[in-house]
Amino acid sequence: MKKLLMATAATALTAGTAYAQDAESVPLGILLSFTGPIESLTPAMGSGAEMAISEVSENENFLGGAAVTPVRGDATCVDAAAATAAAERMITSEGVVGIMGADCSGVTTAVLANVAVPNGVAMISPAATSPALSSAEDNGLFFRTAPSDARQGQVLASILNEKGVGSVAVTYTNNDYGKGFADAFQAAFEEMGGEVTLSAAHEDGKADYSAEVGALASAGGDALVVLGYVDQGGAGVIQAALDTGAFDTFAFGDGMIGDALTAAFGSDLDGSIGTAPGSENEGGAIFAEMASEAGIDGTSVYAGESYDAAALLLLAMAATGSTDATEYSGAIMDIANAPGEPILPGQLGDALQILADGGEIDYQGASGVELVGSGEAAGSYAEYTIEDGALSVVGYR
């Protein structure tokens, strides 16, 4: 199938060149939650995507040298109406031909169903991890470079089990992401013989979480699993737990992993653990160095996945010579997987040359990309620990 695609792509490039001669730029949407409960994570994500854009823009092998213009929109993480309005503006006013985003699962689901699919625009999310998105009706237009929380729940449960934690209370943000993650974690942890004393939702944006923590403390547990957001409810729950002495050991999901966590709580969290998508691969180290040189924290959660999501969209356009998602979306799975020449961060120009010559690429990028199923990352996770008030990666799973 891939060989057939590449054979036809070579002739399609002629159409792409004609398109580029008629357009000064190709607008690409970057739809992330620049405000809201993960706002401390998204600056590096947006900048990561724009790094990929800058590599491709005005390359002679990208649609005849067309410039790529990033168009940012705020997904808010929690306000589906605002996220869909931002996506609609991108498409109708800015004319974006693809969307790198969104991030939080609830707003991603809303944008996909209400904007992307009806308008035939492809989306690649670097951070939406709800298991429900694996079966979403997407007309072949939705992909993600972050793995499903069905897998993350198993990984987090395994780490706690190996550390001898026999019982936990669970608090999760009350949305698709939190609920899906909590269900996956509980099923895995109980299958391993662990006990979930209570699994309860919390709302973001509250000033006081003492009632929620009181219920969790009454249920008890060796640790508190927090599956929320580092800039809002998750942090509020931790503060209330520390203030009351209800828990002193925590386990965190990816939405909690970031410098804002240790900046707020420091050594009070020593001994706690967490998980976030990550892999030990050559591309990750290259991306981190490239990002550092550009003044970006390339180790920030989902920064590499954002670079990869933007790169896949642009390389698929180049491979098919088209900015029409109904034409280029079919190339994304092939570009992301073997066979072909491995492509790492900083090598997008090489990838464009290979595609222009009719060759094949295996895009691996910053996160070791491999897309499976309906177009989501096969995925591995970094295991984090907090010691002396600092987050560090101690392994990969």
N, C-alpha and C positions, 0 to 999 in steps of 0.2 A: 504493500500500500504506500509506504513511504517513497519507494523508488518511483512509483507512478506519479506521486505528488510532485517530486522534484523534477521529473521530466516535463510536467506541464508547467511548473513554476518558471522555467527558463523562458518559455514563450510568453508567459503572463507578464514578465518584467517589461516587455515593450509597452503594455498598457499602463503599467506603473509609471514609466518614464513620461508618457504623454500626460498623465495626471499631474505629475510633479511640475511639468512645464507650465501648467495652467494655475498652479497654486504656490504661493510663497511659503506656506507653512502647513504642517499637519498638527492640529490641536489634539493633545492627549490629556484626558482628565486624570486628576489626582484627587480622589475623594477620600479624605481621612478626617478623623475627629480631632480637629485642631483646637476645639474647645470641648469641655466635658470631662468625664471620669478617667480618660486615658490621655489627656492632653500633654502630659510630660513625655509620652512615648512617641507621639506623632511627628515632632520636628525632624528627628533622625530618619523616620520612615519616608516622609516627603522628600527630604534631601537625598535619600538613597535612590528613590525612583528618578529624581532629576539627574543624578549621576549617570544613569543608564541613558536617559534622554540626550544628555550632552555628548555621549559617545557616538550616538547614531546620527544626530542632527547634522544635516548638510553633507553627510557622507555620499559620495557619488553613486554608491551602490544601494542607497536607500531611496527608492522611488525617484531616481534621477537627480538626487542631491537636494531633496526637499528638506527644509528646516522643520524641526519638531518643537512645538510650543507647549509647555506645560500649563494646564489650566487647573488651578486649585479650587476645591470646594470643601466646605465644612460639613462632615457627616454627623457631628455632635455625639455619636455613640448611642444616645438614648432617645432622640427625638426623630421618629421615623418620618414625620411630615416634613421636618426641616431637611432631612437627608434626601428625600425624594425631590423636594423643591430645588435643592442644590444640583442634583443630578439632571433634572429637567432643564435647568438653566444652562448647564454645561452642553447639553445636546442641542437644545433649540436656539440658544443665543450664541454660544461659543463654537458650536459645530464639532464637538469632540468626536473622534472616530473610534474611541475605546476608552475604558475607565480602569485605571489602576486603583482598586478599592472595591468596596469600602472596607472597613476594618471590623467593628463590632458586629456580631452575627445578626442581631435584630434589624439594624438599619440596612445591612447588606441584603437580607432577605426581602425587605420592603423595596429597596431600589431595584433589585433584580426583577421582582414580580411586576412592579408598577411602572418602571421606567425602561430598564435595559431590554427586557424581552419584547415589550410592545414596540420599541423603537429599533430593534435589531442591532443593539450595541453590545459588544463583548465586554465582560468584566473579568479581571483577575484580582482576587482579594489576597493580600499578603497576611491577613490576620483573622479572618472570620473562621471560627473553628467549630461551630455548632454541628453535631452529627446530623441534624435535620437537613442541612444544606447538601448532603450527599445525594439526597433523593429529590431535590427541588426541581420543579419544572423550569428548564432553562433554555430549551431549544438549541442546546449545544453551545451556548454563549457564555457560560460561567465556569471559571476555573479558580483554583486557589493554590498558592505556594506554601501555605501552612497546612499541616495535617489536621484531621478531625480530632475533636476531644474524646471521641470513643477510644482512641489510642492513648491520649494523654491521661485519661482516667486510669487506665491500666498501669501506665508507667508510674504515676504518683502513688497508686496503691502498692505497687511492688516495692518502691523505695521505703515506704513506711513499714511494710511487712518485714523487710530485711533488717530494719533497724529495731525490730522487736516491739513496735507500737501495736498494741492489741485492740485499742478502742479509740475512737475519735468522734468528736462532734463536727458537723459540717455546716458552714454558712455560705450561701451563694447569692450573687446578685440576681434580682428577680427579673430575668429576661431569658431569651433563648439560649444564650451562651451559658449563663450560670446554671440553668436547669439541666441542660443537656450534659454539661460537665459533671455536675453533682450526681446525676443518675448513673453515668458511666463509671465514675469513681466508686460509688457505693456498691454497684454490682460487682466490680472487680475486687474490692476490698473484702466484701463478705464472702466471695468465692474463695478467697485466700484464708478464710477463717477469722477475719477481723470483725469487729462490732462497730456499727455506726449508731451511736446513742441517740442522735437527733440530727436530722437534715432539714434546715430551715432557711427560707429566703430572707434577704434583707433588701430594703429599698435604698437607692442611692440618693445623696443630697440631704440626708437628715443631719441635724445638729447633735443628736444624742442617740447612742446605740446601747444604752445601759439595759433597756428592756430585752433587747435581742440577746445580749450577752448573758443576762440573768437566766434566760431560758436554756441557753447552751450550757451554762455552768451547772444548772440543776440536773441536766441530763448527764453531765460528766464526760470524761474521756482523757486519755493520756495526752492528747494534742487537739488543737483546733485547726481544722482545714478551712482555709479562707479562699473561696473561689469568686473573687470580686475584682474591683478596680482600684488601682493603687492611689488614684487621686480623689476618690470619693468614699463610697460605702465601705470598701474593704479596709481602708485606713481607719475609718471611724470605728469599726468593729475591733480592730487591733487595739486602738487607744483605750476603748472601754474595757477590754479584757485585761490590759496591763494595769489600768487604774484600779480595778477591783481585785486584781490578783487571781482572776478566774482561770487563766491559762498563762503559761510561760513558754510553751513550745507550740510552734505553728508550722503548718505546711501550706504552701502557696501554689496556686496555678499561675499560668503565664500572664494574666492580666494584672498580677501583683508584682511581677519581677521588673525592677527598674531602680535606678539610683534614687528616685524619690522615696522608695521604701526605706532604705537604710539612712537616707538623709533625715527622715522623720523620726526613726526609732533607734537607729544605731545598734549598740551592743545589747539593748533590751531584747533583741531578737536572736541573739547568739544561740546556736544549736538548732535553729529552724532550718527547714529545707524547702525547695521549690523546683518547679519544672517549667520549661519554656522550649518551643521549637529551637533546635540547634543541632549541628552535626560537626564532627571532627573531620574536616576535609580541606583540601588545598585551597579551594575557592574562598572559604570563609576567612582564612588568614590573609589572602590577597585583598579581599574586599575591605577588611578591617584596616589594612595599611593604606589603601587608596582613599578610604573615607577619612582617616586621620590626616592625611596630607591635604584634604579639602576642608579640614576643620569640622568634620562630622564624627560623631561617636559610632563607629561601625560595629561595635559590640552591642549596641542597644537592641533590645528585643524587636524583631520584625524589620529592622533596617535592611538586612540582607535580603529578606523575602520580598521587600518592596522593590529593591533594585531588580530582582529576578522577575517580578511580575511585569514591570515596565519593559524589561528587555524582551520577554516572551511576546508581548503584544507587538512590539516594533519589528522583531525578527520574523514574526508570522506575516506581517504586512509586506516585508521585503521578499519573503519566500514566494508569496502569491502575486506580488505586484499590485496589491489592492488595499484600499483602506475601508472596504466594505466588509463588515464583520461576518456577514453570511458567507463570504468567500474565504477570508483569512482565518477564521476561528478553527476551521478544520485542520489547519497546519500546526496548531499549538501543541497538540499531543505528540506529533511526530518530531517536532523541533526539540521538545523537552526530553526525549528518550532516545536510546540507542536504536539503530546503529548511526554512526556519523562521527565527525571530528569533535572531540570534547572541547567545549567552550567555557572558559572561566571569566571572572570579572576582568575588565580591561581588554577583552579580546572580541568585543562586539564588532569592531571594524573587520577583523579577520573573518568573523562569522558572515558578515555581509558579502565579503569577497567570495567565500566558498559558495554561498547561495547563488550569487550572480553567475558563478562558473558552472552552476548546475549540480553542485556537490551536496553532501548531506552533513548536518551538524547534530551533535548531541549536547544540548545546552545543559550545563551542570551548575554554572553560576556560583553565587555566594552560599547557597544553602544545600548544594548537592541535589539539585532538582531531579526528581523522577515523578512523573504524574501517572496515577493509576485510576482505575474505575472510571467514574464520570468526569475526571479531570482534576483530581486533588492530589496533594503531595503524599507520597508513601510515608514519609516522615520519620524523623528521629528527634529525640529530645535531649536537651542539656539538663543535667542534674546540678542544681545550685545548693550551696550551703551558706549560712551566715556565721562568720566567726570574726571576732574583734570589730563588730559593727560593719563588716563589708561583705558584699555578695561575691562569691567566686564559683566558677564551674569546676566540679570535681569529677565529671565523667559524662558519658553520652550513652543513650539507650535507644 
